Amino acid sequence: MDFIHFFFVAALLFAIGVGGVVLNKTNIVVVLMSLELALLSVSLNFIVFSVCLGDLIGQIFAIFILIIAACESSVGLAIILVYFRVRGSIRIDQASLLKS
């Protein structure tokens, strides 16, 4: 089978995720979603390489990546919620106020 399309989709998802993390300067929720998108593209690459090589290890790594991404997003959203309750805003440029 031709799996090159999946590699291009994964590369595009990774580029969108990294671009969202690097280029976004205001909203921390968008940064968190972009990070999740990048992790999803990495797990998609693990799955495609696993299917291409006929090995199960890549699929096991993909499951671990998805578990870690779910834990990271829940902790990140909890931190964002507490920050919003304290400051009233979730802008990244105002997050430097936490350094005091």
N, C-alpha and C positions, 0 to 999 in steps of 0.2 A: 504494500500500500504506500501511497505517497503522503508522508507526514510533514512535508515542508510547509504546508499551509498552517498547520498548528504552530510551527516554530515562528512564522511571521506574525500570527495572532498573539502569541505570547510575547514576542519582542515589542509589538505595538502596545500591548497592555502595560508592559514594563516601562516603556518610554512615557506613556501617559501618566503612570504612577510617579515616576521620578520627576517628570515635569511639574506635576501638581505639588509635590513636596518642595521643589526648588523655587518655583515661580510664584507660589502663593505667599502673600505677605500679610494677609489680614485674618483669614478664618481658619481656626485650628481644626474644625470638624472636617474641612476639605483636605487638610494635610493628613489627618487620620485615615480618611477614606482613600486617599492616594497611596498611602503606605499599605493599606490592605490590598489594593489593586496590584501593587508591585509583588506582594507576597503570593497573591493568587496566580500571577503569571509565572513565578518561580515554581510553584507546585504544578502548574500545567506543563512546564518543561520537564519536570521530573516524571510525570505520568507518561508523556509522549516518548521520552527516552526509555522508560521502562517497557512500554509496549514495543518499541522498535527493537530493543535488545532481548525481549522475551524474559525479562527478569522482574521479580516482584519487589525488589528492594526500593526502587524508585517510587512505587505506589505507597509503600509504607512510610517513606520520607514525606510524601505529599500529605498523608494523613496527619503526621506529626506537625508539619508546617501549618495546616489548617487549624489544628488544636491550639498551637501557640498563637496564631493570628486571632483566634476567637478570644483567648485569654487576654491578649494585648489590647484588643479593642474594648473589652469590658472594663479593664482597669483604666484605660485612657478615657473612656466616656465617664467613668466615675470621677476621675480627676477633673475633667472639664466641667462636670456638674457642680462640684464643690467650688471650683474657681469662679463659675458663673454666679453662684450664690454669694460669694464673698465680694466680687468686684462688680457684678452686674453686666459684664461684657466678656466675650470670648475672643477678642481680637489679639493677634499674636504680637503686634507692635506695643500693646499695653502690658504684655506679660513680663517685660523687663522690670516692672514694679515689684516683682517677687524677690528680687535680689537683695532687698534691704534686710 
